Amino acid sequence: MPMTIEVEQEADGRWIADAPELPGVLAYGQTRQEAIDHAQALAQRVIADRLDHGELTPEMMDIFAVVP
């Protein structure tokens, strides 16, 4: 299941993107795409950190398909 990135433009013109499934993943950008790119990169770092610390969440279990 793909992770959702929500994007909106602030009153000052900057763009903000966040990943609701990963609390704390929030990124700004001067353009919509820049905000999305930053949020995706941060989400990947958060997922990697959780995996490193054995904090796999149920939502992340859907990322992998393990076959015999």
Backbone torsions as a table, in degrees:
resi	resn	phi	psi	omega
1	MET	NA	128.0	-179.3
2	PRO	-67.9	147.9	176.4
3	MET	-82.8	137.8	-178.6
4	THR	-83.5	134.6	171.1
5	ILE	-116.4	119.1	177.7
6	GLU	-97.8	135.9	-174.5
7	VAL	-129.6	138.8	173.2
8	GLU	-151.2	158.6	-179.6
9	GLN	-99.5	132.9	178.9
10	GLU	-78.3	165.9	179.9
11	ALA	-62.1	-29.6	-179.2
12	ASP	-84.1	3.0	177.0
13	GLY	98.7	-18.3	178.4
14	ARG	-70.6	157.3	176.8
15	TRP	-105.4	145.2	177.5
16	ILE	-126.8	137.8	179.7
17	ALA	-132.7	139.6	177.0
18	ASP	-141.7	159.8	178.5
19	ALA	-114.0	98.9	-175.6
20	PRO	-56.3	-29.6	-179.8
21	GLU	-71.5	-16.6	-179.7
22	LEU	-124.0	92.4	-179.5
23	PRO	-52.9	136.3	179.7
24	GLY	95.5	-12.8	178.3
25	VAL	-84.4	101.1	-176.2
26	LEU	-145.7	128.1	-176.1
27	ALA	-141.9	146.4	177.6
28	TYR	-106.9	158.8	174.2
29	GLY	-156.5	157.3	176.9
30	GLN	-73.7	-24.4	176.3
31	THR	-125.0	163.5	178.4
32	ARG	-58.7	-47.5	-177.6
33	GLN	-64.6	-37.2	178.7
34	GLU	-63.4	-42.0	177.8
35	ALA	-63.4	-42.6	178.2
36	ILE	-62.3	-46.7	180.0
37	ASP	-59.2	-43.7	-179.7
38	HIS	-65.9	-41.3	179.5
39	ALA	-65.7	-41.2	179.0
40	GLN	-64.9	-42.2	179.1
41	ALA	-63.8	-42.8	179.1
42	LEU	-65.7	-41.0	178.1
43	ALA	-60.3	-41.6	178.9
44	GLN	-64.0	-39.0	177.9
45	ARG	-66.3	-41.0	179.3
46	VAL	-63.9	-44.5	178.7
47	ILE	-61.7	-44.9	179.4
48	ALA	-61.5	-41.9	179.3
49	ASP	-64.3	-42.4	178.2
50	ARG	-63.1	-41.8	178.0
51	LEU	-63.1	-42.4	179.0
52	ASP	-60.3	-31.2	-177.0
53	HIS	-102.3	13.4	177.2
54	GLY	66.8	27.2	-177.3
55	GLU	-103.7	41.0	179.6
56	LEU	-62.0	125.9	-179.8
57	THR	-98.1	160.0	-179.6
58	PRO	-55.9	-37.0	179.3
59	GLU	-62.5	-33.6	-177.9
60	MET	-78.5	-17.3	179.5
61	MET	-63.5	-26.2	-179.2
62	ASP	-76.0	-7.2	-178.7
63	ILE	-71.6	-33.4	-174.1
64	PHE	-111.4	142.9	171.3
65	ALA	-117.7	112.6	-178.9
66	VAL	-99.9	126.0	179.2
67	VAL	-117.0	152.3	-178.9
68	PRO	-60.1	NA	NA
